[in-house]
Amino acid sequence: AGARRFRITTGFRDDEANVRLVELLRGAAADVGGDVAIYFDVSRGAKLRLLHDEPRAVVAGDEVVVAVRPAPGELPVERDLPPLDGGTVVYAGDAEVELELVDADVGRWRFRAVHDGFIRPRKALSAPGVVFGHGAVNAENRADLESAARLAVDFAVLSFVDGPEDVEAGRAALAGSAAEVGVVAKVETVAAMARLDAVVAAADEVMVARGDLALQLPYEDLGVHQWRILAACERAGVPGIVATQLLESVIERRVPNRAEILDVSTAVALGARSIMLGPETCTNPDLVRAIETAARIIDAVARSGSVLRWEPGPAGQ
């Protein structure tokens, strides 16, 4: 339907299932006589995820307990949270719910829901300026990097890259692959933005990882950050990917909202090599329509020849 690049998020299934997915994608590509690029997202350990399986509804003021060894009614988390001050606001997922820390004990953290919402299953916890993970390349995701090399996928995608050394560490971990596996750097941290040109130069592709980028830095700056990242990619001749919430309204409606149409159009005109759909294709029964919709918008911009260029203002931002 227009999709030619596929991301497998390794942390959501076991290695055997990931291998099967790679086989299915390659088989489907052969069936339709086309090529696909497979992106192996090795984010395990780079984030801190909740482990519950069903959405949890909360109302403002509700107590929400997160625990490594949860009692009934508490939310399981995969490992300890970093040290947090009382009153710290922690985001669940893409800030669908904000949780204010009340107090903490060994392996257990008690929060107050700031507003009504749903805490979706297996979503990550984050807070601005707080490191929740173990780095882009860590003990938990080295097995996934080894799998990426063994399966000779096209790209390994690294989360929470802070600098070019993270990209090189990922590349070293892929050594020995039967085919060259490229490295995609997800730009989503303060450190990566501070060293943007060096990160872009080290990577084979760069992702504007807007979900966490808008949580780690002030969300009002997200547009400027996206423009800066894509401009850096263009200068270096490195393909850029724009990800997160590009067409999520199509899960509920047949025609995307107008802001999303403009968002996809702008990404293309700014020079993005590709856009990445998330829930639009992961949790949407009508995922083929979502792909066709994205392809129509992309083709319309490409036919127009429209191009946008970012130029820094007086402040250099």
C-alpha positions as a Markdown table, in Angstrom:
| # | Residue | x | y | z |
|---|---|---|---|---|
| 1 | Ala | 0.0 | 0.0 | 0.0 |
| 2 | Gly | 3.1 | 2.3 | 0.0 |
| 3 | Ala | 5.0 | 1.1 | 3.0 |
| 4 | Arg | 8.6 | 0.1 | 2.2 |
| 5 | Arg | 10.3 | 0.5 | 5.6 |
| 6 | Phe | 9.2 | -1.5 | 8.7 |
| 7 | Arg | 10.3 | -1.0 | 12.3 |
| 8 | Ile | 10.3 | -4.0 | 14.7 |
| 9 | Thr | 10.3 | -2.9 | 18.3 |
| 10 | Thr | 12.2 | -5.8 | 19.9 |
| 11 | Gly | 11.1 | -5.2 | 23.5 |
| 12 | Phe | 7.5 | -6.2 | 22.8 |
| 13 | Arg | 8.1 | -9.8 | 22.0 |
| 14 | Asp | 10.7 | -12.6 | 22.4 |
| 15 | Asp | 13.6 | -13.2 | 20.1 |
| 16 | Glu | 11.8 | -16.1 | 18.3 |
| 17 | Ala | 8.8 | -13.9 | 17.5 |
| 18 | Asn | 11.1 | -11.1 | 16.2 |
| 19 | Val | 12.9 | -13.6 | 13.9 |
| 20 | Arg | 9.5 | -14.7 | 12.6 |
| 21 | Leu | 8.5 | -11.1 | 11.9 |
| 22 | Val | 11.7 | -10.6 | 9.8 |
| 23 | Glu | 10.9 | -13.8 | 7.8 |
| 24 | Leu | 7.3 | -12.6 | 7.2 |
| 25 | Leu | 8.4 | -9.2 | 6.0 |
| 26 | Arg | 11.0 | -10.6 | 3.6 |
| 27 | Gly | 8.5 | -13.2 | 2.4 |
| 28 | Ala | 5.9 | -10.5 | 1.8 |
| 29 | Ala | 8.4 | -8.4 | -0.1 |
| 30 | Ala | 9.2 | -11.3 | -2.3 |
| 31 | Asp | 5.5 | -12.0 | -3.0 |
| 32 | Val | 4.8 | -8.4 | -4.2 |
| 33 | Gly | 8.1 | -8.2 | -6.1 |
| 34 | Gly | 9.5 | -5.3 | -4.0 |
| 35 | Asp | 12.2 | -4.5 | -1.5 |
| 36 | Val | 11.6 | -3.6 | 2.1 |
| 37 | Ala | 14.0 | -2.2 | 4.7 |
| 38 | Ile | 13.8 | -3.7 | 8.1 |
| 39 | Tyr | 14.6 | -1.5 | 11.2 |
| 40 | Phe | 15.4 | -3.3 | 14.4 |
| 41 | Asp | 14.6 | -1.0 | 17.3 |
| 42 | Val | 16.9 | -2.0 | 20.2 |
| 43 | Ser | 15.4 | 0.2 | 22.8 |
| 44 | Arg | 15.5 | -2.4 | 25.6 |
| 45 | Gly | 17.2 | -0.9 | 28.6 |
| 46 | Ala | 17.2 | 2.6 | 27.2 |
| 47 | Lys | 13.7 | 3.3 | 28.6 |
| 48 | Leu | 12.0 | 2.3 | 31.8 |
| 49 | Arg | 8.7 | 0.6 | 31.0 |
| 50 | Leu | 5.6 | -0.3 | 33.0 |
| 51 | Leu | 4.6 | -3.9 | 32.5 |
| 52 | His | 0.8 | -4.0 | 32.9 |
| 53 | Asp | -1.2 | -5.5 | 30.1 |
| 54 | Glu | -4.5 | -3.6 | 30.3 |
| 55 | Pro | -5.1 | 0.2 | 30.2 |
| 56 | Arg | -5.5 | 1.7 | 33.7 |
| 57 | Ala | -8.1 | 4.5 | 34.0 |
| 58 | Val | -7.2 | 7.2 | 36.6 |
| 59 | Val | -9.0 | 10.2 | 37.9 |
| 60 | Ala | -7.3 | 13.4 | 39.1 |
| 61 | Gly | -6.1 | 12.8 | 42.7 |
| 62 | Asp | -6.1 | 9.0 | 42.5 |
| 63 | Glu | -3.2 | 7.3 | 44.1 |
| 64 | Val | -1.1 | 5.3 | 41.7 |
| 65 | Val | 1.5 | 2.9 | 43.1 |
| 66 | Val | 4.4 | 1.7 | 40.9 |
| 67 | Ala | 6.4 | -1.2 | 42.2 |
| 68 | Val | 9.1 | -3.7 | 41.1 |
| 69 | Arg | 7.2 | -6.4 | 43.0 |
| 70 | Pro | 3.6 | -5.1 | 42.9 |
| 71 | Ala | 0.8 | -6.0 | 45.2 |
| 72 | Pro | -2.7 | -6.3 | 43.7 |
| 73 | Gly | -3.8 | -3.0 | 42.2 |
| 74 | Glu | -0.3 | -1.7 | 41.8 |
| 75 | Leu | 1.5 | -1.1 | 38.5 |
| 76 | Pro | 4.5 | -3.3 | 37.8 |
| 77 | Val | 7.7 | -1.7 | 36.5 |
| 78 | Glu | 10.7 | -3.5 | 35.0 |
| 79 | Arg | 13.3 | -2.1 | 37.4 |
| 80 | Asp | 13.9 | 0.7 | 39.9 |
| 81 | Leu | 13.2 | 4.3 | 39.1 |
| 82 | Pro | 16.1 | 6.8 | 39.4 |
| 83 | Pro | 16.2 | 9.0 | 42.5 |
| 84 | Leu | 13.4 | 11.5 | 42.3 |
| 85 | Asp | 12.5 | 14.4 | 44.6 |
| 86 | Gly | 9.0 | 14.6 | 46.1 |
| 87 | Gly | 6.7 | 16.5 | 43.8 |
| 88 | Thr | 8.5 | 15.5 | 40.6 |
| 89 | Val | 6.0 | 15.0 | 37.8 |
| 90 | Val | 6.6 | 11.8 | 35.8 |
| 91 | Tyr | 5.0 | 11.2 | 32.4 |
| 92 | Ala | 3.4 | 7.9 | 31.5 |
| 93 | Gly | 3.8 | 7.2 | 27.8 |
| 94 | Asp | 3.6 | 10.4 | 25.6 |
| 95 | Ala | 2.3 | 12.4 | 28.7 |
| 96 | Glu | -1.2 | 10.9 | 28.3 |
| 97 | Val | -1.0 | 10.9 | 32.2 |
| 98 | Glu | 1.1 | 13.0 | 34.5 |
| 99 | Leu | 1.9 | 11.5 | 37.9 |
| 100 | Glu | 3.2 | 13.6 | 40.8 |
| 101 | Leu | 5.6 | 11.7 | 43.2 |
| 102 | Val | 4.2 | 11.6 | 46.8 |
| 103 | Asp | 6.8 | 9.4 | 48.4 |
| 104 | Ala | 9.1 | 6.4 | 47.7 |
| 105 | Asp | 10.3 | 3.3 | 49.4 |
| 106 | Val | 12.5 | 0.5 | 48.4 |
| 107 | Gly | 11.1 | -0.8 | 45.1 |
| 108 | Arg | 7.9 | 1.1 | 45.4 |
| 109 | Trp | 6.8 | 4.7 | 44.4 |
| 110 | Arg | 3.5 | 6.3 | 45.3 |
| 111 | Phe | 2.1 | 8.9 | 42.9 |
| 112 | Arg | -0.9 | 11.2 | 42.6 |
| 113 | Ala | -2.6 | 11.4 | 39.2 |
| 114 | Val | -2.5 | 15.1 | 38.2 |
| 115 | His | -5.5 | 14.7 | 35.8 |
| 116 | Asp | -7.9 | 12.1 | 34.4 |
| 117 | Gly | -6.7 | 9.7 | 31.8 |
| 118 | Phe | -5.6 | 6.2 | 30.8 |
| 119 | Ile | -2.2 | 4.7 | 31.6 |
| 120 | Arg | -1.6 | 2.6 | 28.5 |
| 121 | Pro | 0.1 | -0.9 | 28.8 |
| 122 | Arg | 3.8 | -1.2 | 28.6 |
| 123 | Lys | 4.5 | 2.5 | 28.2 |
| 124 | Ala | 7.7 | 4.2 | 29.4 |
| 125 | Leu | 8.0 | 6.5 | 32.3 |
| 126 | Ser | 10.0 | 9.8 | 31.8 |
| 127 | Ala | 10.6 | 13.2 | 33.3 |
| 128 | Pro | 12.4 | 16.2 | 31.8 |
| 129 | Gly | 16.1 | 16.2 | 32.5 |
| 130 | Val | 16.0 | 12.8 | 34.3 |
| 131 | Val | 17.8 | 9.7 | 33.0 |
| 132 | Phe | 15.6 | 6.7 | 33.3 |
| 133 | Gly | 17.5 | 4.3 | 31.1 |
| 134 | His | 20.9 | 2.7 | 30.9 |
| 135 | Gly | 22.1 | 4.4 | 27.7 |
| 136 | Ala | 21.7 | 3.8 | 24.0 |
| 137 | Val | 23.9 | 0.7 | 24.1 |
| 138 | Asn | 23.6 | -1.3 | 27.3 |
| 139 | Ala | 23.7 | -4.8 | 28.7 |
| 140 | Glu | 19.9 | -5.3 | 28.2 |
| 141 | Asn | 19.9 | -4.5 | 24.5 |
| 142 | Arg | 23.2 | -6.1 | 23.4 |
| 143 | Ala | 21.3 | -9.3 | 22.7 |
| 144 | Asp | 19.0 | -7.4 | 20.3 |
| 145 | Leu | 22.0 | -5.9 | 18.6 |
| 146 | Glu | 23.5 | -9.4 | 18.2 |
| 147 | Ser | 20.1 | -10.5 | 16.7 |
| 148 | Ala | 20.2 | -7.6 | 14.3 |
| 149 | Ala | 23.6 | -8.6 | 13.2 |
| 150 | Arg | 22.7 | -12.3 | 12.9 |
| 151 | Leu | 19.5 | -11.6 | 10.9 |
| 152 | Ala | 21.4 | -9.0 | 8.7 |
| 153 | Val | 18.5 | -6.5 | 9.0 |
| 154 | Asp | 19.0 | -3.2 | 7.3 |
| 155 | Phe | 19.2 | -0.9 | 10.3 |
| 156 | Ala | 19.5 | -1.0 | 14.1 |
| 157 | Val | 17.7 | 1.9 | 15.7 |
| 158 | Leu | 19.3 | 3.3 | 18.9 |
| 159 | Ser | 17.2 | 5.2 | 21.5 |
| 160 | Phe | 18.3 | 8.0 | 23.7 |
| 161 | Val | 21.6 | 8.6 | 21.8 |
| 162 | Asp | 23.5 | 11.4 | 23.6 |
| 163 | Gly | 26.5 | 11.7 | 21.2 |
| 164 | Pro | 28.4 | 10.1 | 18.3 |
| 165 | Glu | 30.2 | 7.7 | 20.7 |
| 166 | Asp | 26.8 | 6.0 | 21.3 |
| 167 | Val | 26.4 | 5.5 | 17.5 |
| 168 | Glu | 29.9 | 4.1 | 17.3 |
| 169 | Ala | 29.3 | 1.7 | 20.2 |
| 170 | Gly | 26.2 | 0.5 | 18.4 |
| 171 | Arg | 28.1 | 0.0 | 15.2 |
| 172 | Ala | 30.8 | -1.9 | 17.0 |
| 173 | Ala | 28.2 | -4.2 | 18.6 |
| 174 | Leu | 27.0 | -5.0 | 15.1 |
| 175 | Ala | 30.4 | -6.1 | 13.8 |
| 176 | Gly | 30.3 | -9.6 | 12.3 |
| 177 | Ser | 27.0 | -9.3 | 10.5 |
| 178 | Ala | 26.6 | -11.2 | 7.3 |
| 179 | Ala | 25.6 | -7.9 | 5.7 |
| 180 | Glu | 26.3 | -4.3 | 6.7 |
| 181 | Val | 23.7 | -3.2 | 9.2 |
| 182 | Gly | 23.3 | 0.6 | 9.4 |
| 183 | Val | 22.7 | 2.6 | 12.6 |
| 184 | Val | 19.8 | 5.0 | 13.1 |
| 185 | Ala | 20.2 | 7.5 | 15.8 |
| 186 | Lys | 17.0 | 8.7 | 17.5 |
| 187 | Val | 17.4 | 12.3 | 18.5 |
| 188 | Glu | 15.4 | 12.8 | 21.7 |
| 189 | Thr | 17.6 | 14.2 | 24.4 |
| 190 | Val | 19.1 | 17.5 | 25.5 |
| 191 | Ala | 22.6 | 16.1 | 25.0 |
| 192 | Ala | 21.9 | 14.9 | 21.4 |
| 193 | Met | 20.5 | 18.4 | 20.4 |
| 194 | Ala | 23.6 | 20.0 | 21.9 |
| 195 | Arg | 25.9 | 17.8 | 19.7 |
| 196 | Leu | 23.5 | 17.5 | 16.8 |
| 197 | Asp | 26.0 | 17.8 | 13.9 |
| 198 | Ala | 28.3 | 15.2 | 15.4 |
| 199 | Val | 25.4 | 12.8 | 16.0 |
| 200 | Val | 24.2 | 13.2 | 12.4 |
| 201 | Ala | 27.7 | 12.8 | 11.0 |
| 202 | Ala | 28.1 | 9.5 | 12.9 |
| 203 | Ala | 24.8 | 7.9 | 11.9 |
| 204 | Asp | 23.5 | 6.3 | 8.7 |
| 205 | Glu | 20.1 | 7.7 | 9.3 |
| 206 | Val | 18.6 | 10.0 | 11.9 |
| 207 | Met | 15.1 | 9.9 | 13.5 |
| 208 | Val | 13.3 | 13.0 | 14.8 |
| 209 | Ala | 11.9 | 11.0 | 17.8 |
| 210 | Arg | 9.2 | 13.5 | 18.6 |
| 211 | Gly | 7.6 | 11.4 | 21.4 |
| 212 | Asp | 10.4 | 11.7 | 23.9 |
| 213 | Leu | 11.9 | 14.8 | 22.3 |
| 214 | Ala | 8.8 | 16.7 | 23.4 |
| 215 | Leu | 9.1 | 15.3 | 26.9 |
| 216 | Gln | 12.8 | 15.8 | 27.5 |
| 217 | Leu | 12.8 | 19.4 | 26.2 |
| 218 | Pro | 10.1 | 22.0 | 26.3 |
| 219 | Tyr | 7.3 | 20.9 | 24.0 |
| 220 | Glu | 6.8 | 24.4 | 22.6 |
| 221 | Asp | 10.3 | 24.1 | 21.0 |
| 222 | Leu | 9.5 | 20.8 | 19.2 |
| 223 | Gly | 8.9 | 22.4 | 15.8 |
| 224 | Val | 12.2 | 24.3 | 15.9 |
| 225 | His | 14.0 | 21.1 | 16.9 |
| 226 | Gln | 12.5 | 19.2 | 14.1 |
| 227 | Trp | 13.5 | 21.8 | 11.6 |
| 228 | Arg | 17.1 | 21.9 | 13.0 |
| 229 | Ile | 17.5 | 18.2 | 12.9 |
| 230 | Leu | 16.2 | 17.9 | 9.3 |
| 231 | Ala | 18.4 | 20.8 | 8.2 |
| 232 | Ala | 21.5 | 19.1 | 9.8 |
| 233 | Cys | 20.6 | 15.9 | 8.0 |
| 234 | Glu | 20.4 | 17.8 | 4.7 |
| 235 | Arg | 23.8 | 19.4 | 5.2 |
| 236 | Ala | 25.4 | 16.0 | 6.0 |
| 237 | Gly | 23.5 | 14.1 | 3.3 |
| 238 | Val | 22.0 | 11.8 | 5.9 |
| 239 | Pro | 18.4 | 10.6 | 5.5 |
| 240 | Gly | 16.0 | 11.9 | 8.1 |
| 241 | Ile | 13.0 | 10.2 | 9.5 |
| 242 | Val | 10.0 | 12.0 | 11.2 |
| 243 | Ala | 8.2 | 9.9 | 13.8 |
| 244 | Thr | 5.3 | 10.0 | 16.3 |
| 245 | Gln | 1.7 | 11.2 | 16.0 |
| 246 | Leu | 1.6 | 12.0 | 12.3 |
| 247 | Leu | -1.8 | 10.5 | 11.5 |
| 248 | Glu | -3.2 | 9.1 | 14.7 |
| 249 | Ser | -6.7 | 10.5 | 14.1 |
| 250 | Val | -7.2 | 8.0 | 11.3 |
| 251 | Ile | -7.6 | 5.3 | 14.0 |
| 252 | Glu | -11.0 | 6.9 | 14.7 |
| 253 | Arg | -11.8 | 8.6 | 11.4 |
| 254 | Arg | -11.4 | 7.9 | 7.7 |
| 255 | Val | -9.9 | 11.3 | 6.8 |
| 256 | Pro | -7.0 | 12.7 | 8.9 |
| 257 | Asn | -7.5 | 16.0 | 10.7 |
| 258 | Arg | -6.1 | 19.0 | 8.9 |
| 259 | Ala | -3.2 | 19.6 | 11.3 |
| 260 | Glu | -2.0 | 16.1 | 10.5 |
| 261 | Ile | -2.2 | 16.6 | 6.8 |
| 262 | Leu | -0.1 | 19.7 | 7.2 |
| 263 | Asp | 2.3 | 17.9 | 9.5 |
| 264 | Val | 3.1 | 15.2 | 7.0 |
| 265 | Ser | 3.3 | 17.7 | 4.2 |
| 266 | Thr | 5.7 | 19.9 | 6.1 |
| 267 | Ala | 7.9 | 16.9 | 7.0 |
| 268 | Val | 8.2 | 16.0 | 3.3 |
| 269 | Ala | 8.8 | 19.6 | 2.2 |
| 270 | Leu | 11.5 | 19.9 | 4.9 |
| 271 | Gly | 13.4 | 17.0 | 3.3 |
| 272 | Ala | 12.5 | 14.0 | 5.5 |
| 273 | Arg | 13.3 | 10.8 | 3.6 |
| 274 | Ser | 10.5 | 8.9 | 5.4 |
| 275 | Ile | 7.8 | 9.2 | 8.0 |
| 276 | Met | 7.1 | 6.6 | 10.6 |
| 277 | Leu | 3.6 | 5.6 | 11.6 |
| 278 | Gly | 3.1 | 4.2 | 15.1 |
| 279 | Pro | -0.4 | 3.3 | 16.5 |
| 280 | Glu | -1.8 | 4.1 | 13.1 |
| 281 | Thr | -0.4 | 0.8 | 12.0 |
| 282 | Cys | 0.3 | -1.1 | 15.3 |
| 283 | Thr | -3.2 | -0.8 | 16.9 |
| 284 | Asn | -5.4 | 0.2 | 14.0 |
| 285 | Pro | -7.5 | -2.5 | 12.4 |
| 286 | Asp | -7.6 | -0.4 | 9.2 |
| 287 | Leu | -3.9 | 0.0 | 8.9 |
| 288 | Val | -3.8 | -0.3 | 5.2 |
| 289 | Arg | -6.0 | 2.7 | 4.8 |
| 290 | Ala | -3.6 | 4.6 | 7.1 |
| 291 | Ile | -0.6 | 3.7 | 4.9 |
| 292 | Glu | -2.5 | 4.7 | 1.7 |
| 293 | Thr | -3.5 | 8.0 | 3.3 |
| 294 | Ala | 0.1 | 8.8 | 4.2 |
| 295 | Ala | 1.2 | 7.9 | 0.7 |
| 296 | Arg | -1.4 | 10.2 | -0.9 |
| 297 | Ile | -0.2 | 13.2 | 1.1 |
| 298 | Ile | 3.5 | 12.4 | 0.4 |
| 299 | Asp | 2.9 | 12.0 | -3.3 |
| 300 | Ala | 0.9 | 15.3 | -3.4 |
| 301 | Val | 3.8 | 17.2 | -1.9 |
| 302 | Ala | 6.4 | 15.4 | -4.1 |
| 303 | Arg | 4.4 | 16.2 | -7.3 |
| 304 | Ser | 4.2 | 19.9 | -6.3 |
| 305 | Gly | 7.9 | 20.2 | -6.0 |
| 306 | Ser | 7.4 | 22.3 | -2.8 |
| 307 | Val | 10.5 | 22.7 | -0.6 |
| 308 | Leu | 10.9 | 24.3 | 2.8 |
| 309 | Arg | 14.3 | 25.4 | 4.2 |
| 310 | Trp | 15.1 | 26.2 | 7.8 |
| 311 | Glu | 17.2 | 29.3 | 8.5 |
| 312 | Pro | 18.3 | 30.2 | 12.1 |
| 313 | Gly | 17.0 | 33.4 | 13.5 |
| 314 | Pro | 19.0 | 36.0 | 15.3 |
| 315 | Ala | 19.4 | 33.9 | 18.4 |
| 316 | Gly | 20.8 | 31.0 | 16.2 |
| 317 | Gln | 17.9 | 28.7 | 17.2 |
